Amino acid sequence: MKWQMVVLGAFLFMSAALFGYSDTFVVYRSGDCTVDINGNGRWVKASLDMLLNAGSVIKTGPDGILEVSMDGESVVVTGNTTVAIRSLVERVRAKKKITWFRDLTEAFHSMIGGHGPGSDRMVLGVRGAKQEEGEVGWIEDIDATELMQQYDQGVELYNRGNWGEAIEIFSSLVDSEDMDDMKGEVSFYLGSALFNNVQYEEAIPYLAESIKKSDAFYREAALIHYSLALFLSGKYSESARISRMYVDEYAHGELAPYALLIAGKSYKSLGNQSEAKKYFTRIVNEYEQAGVYEDAVEELKGM
């Protein structure tokens, strides 16, 4: 009997891990959020600490925000979204497989950290249309000031890793005509926040917009975010192209070994072993101290 109980306990533990009951649960809810817990069409109002499983589906209304903890990471489901937990778990695990992503994130912060809220750069170009003679201009100034306050708040939330709230703010700013001169910058923050919130496909168009300005302070980070989002979305030809673009522009850039690794993995996924080997070999020969050195060595072992 005792051994049967042990086997049963092990089975239940493995089942919980498999279906997500042990570590997937709601940590925050705001607005209209419902959950089909078992994927059988029976929707209930989401609540804090609600346990979810691989078959659960989340649906948020226009004002809904639901934050879910899974595998030790938080994912925010924003408004007007229907998504399966299984899909979110797959995205989180795909990100976790990138063992060097933490080092990459720290590099991102060092690149863009000097451009936070309050910098002089932020007030450039944010104005309404040129006013006609005799037109009252102070209303435009108020509008521009409010937009910049929203922008500053979005950057602050981004720097704190509050991806869901940052996504909401930058989504409201990205298509504003009064922010046209900062569209690339807003697109970068929005695309990067979406990427970090494991919304890889959704991040791609904004990251594509963000790399249009060749001298932007965020360009290096944007290129790597973009190539990774493409890679994790299975768009290997494009991820290889953008990775090469980084290497061409920043031959000695801080993120060069990461770009080389993404390029190599992209070519490997495309079945082009010889091209993949070229990029992995370059890491081994030129970047022995890089965080991705061991990854490149492991890749080359199978070639």
N, C-alpha and C positions, 0 to 999 in steps of 0.2 A: 504493500500500500504506500509505504513511504517513497519508494522510487517512482511510483505513479504520480504522486503529488509533485515531486521534483520535476518530472517530465512535463506535467501540466503547467507548472509555474514557468518553466523555460519557454514552453510554447506560447503562453500568454504574453510573456515579455517580448518575444520575437515578433508576435503579431502586433503588439502595441507599437514597437519600433517601426515595423513595416507600414502600418496604416496611419501612423502619425499621432496616435492618442497620447503617447508619452511626452511629446515635446512640441505639439502644435496647438496653440490656443490664442484666444482673443485677449489683447492687452489694452486696447483703446477703441472706443466707438463714439462716433458723433453723427447726428443726423439719421437719415433713413438707411439702415443696413440690415439685410436679412441673410440667412444662411440655410441652405439645404444640406443638413448635416450628413445624410447618408446618400445623397444624390438620387433620391427617389421622388422628387417633385414636392416634398413637404417642406415648405418654407416657414421659418420661425424668425422672430426678431433676434438679432445678435446681442449677446450680453458679455460682460467682462468675465474672463476666465473660462469661457465656453470652449470645450475640447473639440477639436476638429480632426478629421482623418483624410486619407488620400482621396476618398470619394466625395468629400464635401465641396460645395460650390458657394461662393460669396457673390452677393449682388448688392450694389450700392446705388442709392438714388442720387439726384443732382447735388444734394447737400451732404451726401454720406461720405464718411471717412472711417475706415476700419483698419486697425493695425494688428497684425498677427505675428506672434513669435514662433519661429520654426528653426530647428537645428541651431539654436542659440543666436539667430539673427532676426531682426524685425523687418517686416515688409508691410508697406502701407498700400492699401487699396483705396484709390481716390474715387471721386464721384462718377456716376453713370458707367459703372464697370461691372461686368460679370466674369468671374474667373474661377477656375477649378484649383483647389489646393494642390492637387497632383502637379499641375503646371508650375505653380509657384515653388514647390519643393524641388522640382527638376532644375529650375533656374538658379535657386539658391545653391544647390549642390554643384552645379556647373561652375558657379563663381568660386565656391570653396575649393574646387580642384585646382584653381589658380593659386598655388601656395605662395607665390611671390607677390600677390595682389596687395598685401599690407604694405610692403616696401614701396610699391608703386604709388599707393595712396599718400604715403608720407612725402614722396617726391612731388606729387601734385600740389600738396599744401605749401611746400616750400616755394613752388613756382608762382602760385597765385595768391599767396598769403599776404603779400604787401599791397594788395589792391582791394582791401576790404572796405566796409562802409566808412564814409567820411573822407576818402581821398579826393584830391582836387580833380582827378580824372573823371569822377562820376558826374560832374555838372556839365561836362562838355556835350554840346549838341542836343541837349534835351530841351527843346522849345517847341511851341506850337508853330503853325504856319506864319509867315511874315505878315505882320498886321498892316492894315491899310491906314492911311493918314487919318487921324482923328479917332481911330478905334481904341477902345479901352483895352490896355494890355495886361492889366494886373490879374485878370481872370486866368489868362494863359499861364502867368507865373505861378498862381496858386495850383493850377492843374499839374504843371511841371514839377512843382515842389512835392505834391502828393505822390506823383509817380516815382520820384526819387526816394521818397520815404519808404514806399513799398519795395523798391529795388534794394535799398539798404537793409531792410528787414529780411528780404529773401536771401541776400548774401550772408547775413548773420545766421539764419537758419541753416543754410547750406554748410557753413563752416562748422556748425554744431552737429551736423549729420542728421538733421530733422528733414529727411528727404520729402516726405509727404507734404508738409507745410510749404517747403521751398518750391515744390512742383506746382502747388496751387497758385502761389504768388507769381512765379515766372510765367506760368501758363496765361495768366491774365495780362501780362505785360508784353509778351513776345510779338503779338500782332498789333500793338498800339502804334498808330502813326506818329505819336509824339516821342516814341522810343526808336524811331527808324535808325538814328545814328548809332544806337547801341544794340541793334538787333543781333549782331553776331555774339556780343557779350552775353546778352540775355539768353540767347539760344544755347550758348555753351553751358551756362549754369543749369538751364532746364534739361538739356540733354544729359549732362553729367549726373544730375539728381535722379533722372529717370533710370539711367544706367545703374547707379548705386542702389536703386530700388528694384533691381532685377527686371526692369522693363526695357529689355534690350532693343526689341523691334521698334517700340515707341520712341526710343532715344535717337535712332538713326537719322531721321530727317533734320532734327535740330542740331545734331553734331555735324551733319553735312553743311548746314548753313554756317556754323561757327568757324569752319576752316577757310571760309572765303576771303577773310582779311589776313593777308600774309604777314603783317607786322604786329598782330594782336598779342598782348602779353600772355594770353591763355592758349596760344596756338599749339605749343608742344603738347600740353596736356590734352587739348582737344583732339589732336591727331591720334594719340594713343587710345583715348576713350573711344573714338570713332572706330578705329581698327579692331579693338576688342569687342565692341558691340556688334560689329559685322561678323566677327569670328564666332561669337556665341550665338548668333542668329543663323549660322550655317552658310553665310555669304562669303565663302573662302577666297574667291577671286578678288573681290573688292577689299577684303581685309588685307590680303597680300599687297594690293596696289597702294593702299593708304599707309601700310607699314613701310613700304619702299619709299613713299613720299617723305615720311619722317626721316629715314636714313639719308636720303638725298639732301634734304634741307639742313639736317642737324647731324652731320657725320660724327661729331664729337659731343653730341648732346647727352644730357644726364640720363635720358630714357632710351638711348640708342640700343643697349643690349635687349631691352624689353621689346622694342620694335623688331629687332632681328629675330627674336624668339617667336613673336606672333607671325612674322613672315614665314619662318621655317615651318611652324605648325600648320599654317594655312596651306602651304605647298604640299605638306605631307597629307593633309586631308583631301587635297585635290589629286593625290596619287603621283605627284611629281617628286619622286625621291631624290633625284640628283639636285634639283633646285633647293629642296628642303635642307639637304646635307650641306650645301654651300653656306647657308645662313647659320646653321648650328655650329659649323666648323669655325666660322668667323668669331662667334661668341667665345669658343674655347681658346682660340688663338689670341684674342684681343681683350677679353674681359674676364680674366681669371678671378677678380675680386667681386664681380657682379653677383647679385642675388639669384640670377637665373643661370649661373655657370653650371651648377649641378644638373639643372633641367636639360641643358644642352648636351652635357655629357651622357645623360641617360638616353636622350633621343638618338645620339650617334651610335650607342651600343647595338641598337637593332638595325643598323644600316650596313 
